[in-house]
Amino acid sequence: MLVLRRSNVPPDVYWGQALRIMHKIKNVLERSEFSPIFLGISEGKNSMIILIETRFHATPTPRIVSGPPTSASTENILSFIRKYRGRSIAGPWIEGQRIVFLVDESVLLSDFLEEYVKTIKIEPSFTSFEIIDSPSKMLEVAREEEMLQDMYSLVIRREILNYIDE
């Protein structure tokens, strides 16, 4: 759930900007490994809420990171090793004349969205944003924003999809 805190602008302005933000998020999620299922938007009492449902809450792990060729300078090779040693599951080793590591690069959806939304212009319609992934906090915000019905619809929809997937 992305909560966009509204500023004092007319509804046609904040709705337009919220829809553009939602479409940008949808596009970036479609190019990611999160597999978006549903994005919807709802107007709360003081905020615009973008409900985001994805198949995965984190990117798959692990992945191989290829570094410099073995013919590179010692300085470049050591720099690469220092960079990935603490984040690696295995390595370094040489594969195809390159130094490689097996790295745990899992990214949580909430962290991914947090970083992405920071790059999007949210002004003038919104003063701040918050990414919420805790169900209890989502429910609390839905109550505060008087949009419980929208939240219930999302939960019911998700349960139906889970049932179909079984």
PLY file of the C-alpha trace (Angstrom):
ply
format ascii 1.0
element vertex 166
property float x
property float y
property float z
element edge 165
property int vertex1
property int vertex2
end_header
0.00 0.00 0.00
1.29 3.43 -0.96
-0.19 6.31 0.99
0.16 9.73 -0.64
-0.65 12.55 1.80
-2.64 15.23 -0.04
-1.88 18.92 -0.06
-4.44 21.66 -0.65
-5.03 21.26 -4.37
-8.27 20.60 -6.26
-9.40 16.99 -6.76
-8.84 17.07 -10.52
-5.18 17.91 -9.89
-4.45 15.29 -7.23
-6.45 12.57 -9.00
-4.54 13.16 -12.22
-1.19 13.08 -10.48
-2.11 10.01 -8.42
-3.13 8.14 -11.57
0.16 9.06 -13.26
2.09 7.85 -10.20
0.13 4.59 -10.18
0.85 4.00 -13.88
4.56 4.67 -13.36
4.63 2.16 -10.51
2.73 -0.38 -12.60
5.19 0.02 -15.47
8.26 -0.39 -13.28
6.73 -3.42 -11.53
5.94 -5.05 -14.88
9.63 -4.77 -15.77
10.67 -6.20 -12.40
10.56 -9.68 -10.94
7.69 -8.88 -8.55
4.94 -9.88 -11.03
2.20 -7.33 -10.38
-1.30 -8.74 -10.07
-3.36 -5.67 -9.25
-2.93 -1.94 -8.74
-5.86 0.18 -7.70
-6.36 3.67 -6.42
-8.73 5.01 -3.83
-9.38 8.37 -2.26
-9.19 8.48 1.49
-10.15 11.30 3.82
-6.71 12.98 3.67
-4.76 10.79 1.28
-4.75 8.95 -1.98
-4.10 5.27 -1.49
-2.57 3.07 -4.15
-3.20 -0.58 -3.41
-0.47 -2.76 -4.85
-0.71 -6.51 -5.11
2.15 -8.58 -6.48
2.82 -12.28 -6.74
6.13 -11.94 -4.88
7.11 -9.83 -1.86
10.83 -10.11 -2.65
12.99 -10.71 -5.68
14.36 -14.21 -6.14
17.82 -15.02 -4.88
20.64 -15.69 -5.35
22.28 -14.36 -8.51
25.75 -14.40 -10.01
27.61 -11.10 -10.23
30.35 -11.04 -12.86
33.32 -8.86 -12.19
36.43 -7.86 -14.04
38.31 -10.25 -16.30
41.24 -12.10 -14.79
43.49 -9.99 -17.01
42.36 -6.77 -15.28
44.64 -4.91 -12.94
45.10 -6.26 -9.44
43.59 -3.02 -8.15
40.34 -3.55 -10.11
40.06 -7.19 -9.07
40.64 -6.38 -5.38
38.13 -3.52 -5.53
35.48 -5.90 -6.92
36.28 -8.53 -4.29
36.06 -5.98 -1.46
32.72 -4.73 -2.79
31.01 -8.13 -2.89
32.79 -10.19 -0.23
30.42 -9.16 2.59
27.29 -9.65 0.48
28.24 -12.94 -1.11
26.97 -16.42 -0.47
29.90 -17.98 -2.32
32.97 -16.87 -4.17
34.97 -15.43 -5.55
35.82 -17.91 -8.28
36.79 -17.69 -11.92
34.18 -18.43 -14.55
34.81 -17.75 -18.23
37.90 -15.65 -17.51
35.97 -13.43 -15.05
35.90 -13.11 -11.29
32.40 -13.97 -10.01
30.44 -14.08 -6.77
27.15 -15.66 -5.86
25.33 -12.81 -4.16
22.17 -12.66 -2.09
20.47 -9.80 -3.91
16.94 -10.22 -2.65
15.05 -6.94 -2.53
11.81 -6.54 -0.60
8.91 -5.02 -2.49
8.52 -2.33 0.17
12.19 -1.31 -0.18
11.95 -1.35 -3.97
8.85 0.87 -3.90
10.37 3.21 -1.31
13.40 3.83 -3.50
11.35 4.13 -6.68
8.74 6.54 -5.32
11.55 8.81 -4.09
12.44 9.34 -7.76
8.89 10.34 -8.75
7.64 13.91 -8.48
4.78 13.90 -5.98
4.41 17.66 -5.58
2.23 19.74 -5.85
-0.57 17.29 -5.06
1.13 15.41 -2.25
3.32 16.42 0.65
4.72 13.00 1.55
4.31 9.29 1.01
4.48 6.12 3.06
4.89 2.52 1.97
2.97 0.15 4.23
3.34 -3.62 4.05
2.06 -4.64 7.48
-1.55 -5.90 7.31
-2.39 -4.41 10.71
-0.98 -1.01 9.71
-2.88 -1.20 6.40
-6.08 -1.81 8.31
-5.33 1.08 10.66
-4.74 3.46 7.74
-7.87 2.20 5.97
-9.90 3.00 9.09
-8.31 6.44 9.48
-8.86 7.22 5.81
-12.41 5.80 5.89
-11.78 3.33 3.08
-12.31 -0.07 4.68
-14.59 -1.25 1.87
-11.79 -0.84 -0.69
-9.42 -2.82 1.52
-11.95 -5.61 2.02
-12.41 -5.86 -1.75
-8.66 -6.33 -2.22
-8.41 -8.98 0.50
-11.38 -10.93 -0.84
-9.97 -10.73 -4.37
-6.62 -12.05 -3.15
-8.27 -14.97 -1.35
-10.14 -15.89 -4.52
-6.87 -15.85 -6.48
-5.18 -18.01 -3.84
-8.05 -20.50 -4.06
-7.82 -20.62 -7.87
-4.03 -21.15 -7.73
-4.45 -24.21 -5.48
0 1
1 2
2 3
3 4
4 5
5 6
6 7
7 8
8 9
9 10
10 11
11 12
12 13
13 14
14 15
15 16
16 17
17 18
18 19
19 20
20 21
21 22
22 23
23 24
24 25
25 26
26 27
27 28
28 29
29 30
30 31
31 32
32 33
33 34
34 35
35 36
36 37
37 38
38 39
39 40
40 41
41 42
42 43
43 44
44 45
45 46
46 47
47 48
48 49
49 50
50 51
51 52
52 53
53 54
54 55
55 56
56 57
57 58
58 59
59 60
60 61
61 62
62 63
63 64
64 65
65 66
66 67
67 68
68 69
69 70
70 71
71 72
72 73
73 74
74 75
75 76
76 77
77 78
78 79
79 80
80 81
81 82
82 83
83 84
84 85
85 86
86 87
87 88
88 89
89 90
90 91
91 92
92 93
93 94
94 95
95 96
96 97
97 98
98 99
99 100
100 101
101 102
102 103
103 104
104 105
105 106
106 107
107 108
108 109
109 110
110 111
111 112
112 113
113 114
114 115
115 116
116 117
117 118
118 119
119 120
120 121
121 122
122 123
123 124
124 125
125 126
126 127
127 128
128 129
129 130
130 131
131 132
132 133
133 134
134 135
135 136
136 137
137 138
138 139
139 140
140 141
141 142
142 143
143 144
144 145
145 146
146 147
147 148
148 149
149 150
150 151
151 152
152 153
153 154
154 155
155 156
156 157
157 158
158 159
159 160
160 161
161 162
162 163
163 164
164 165
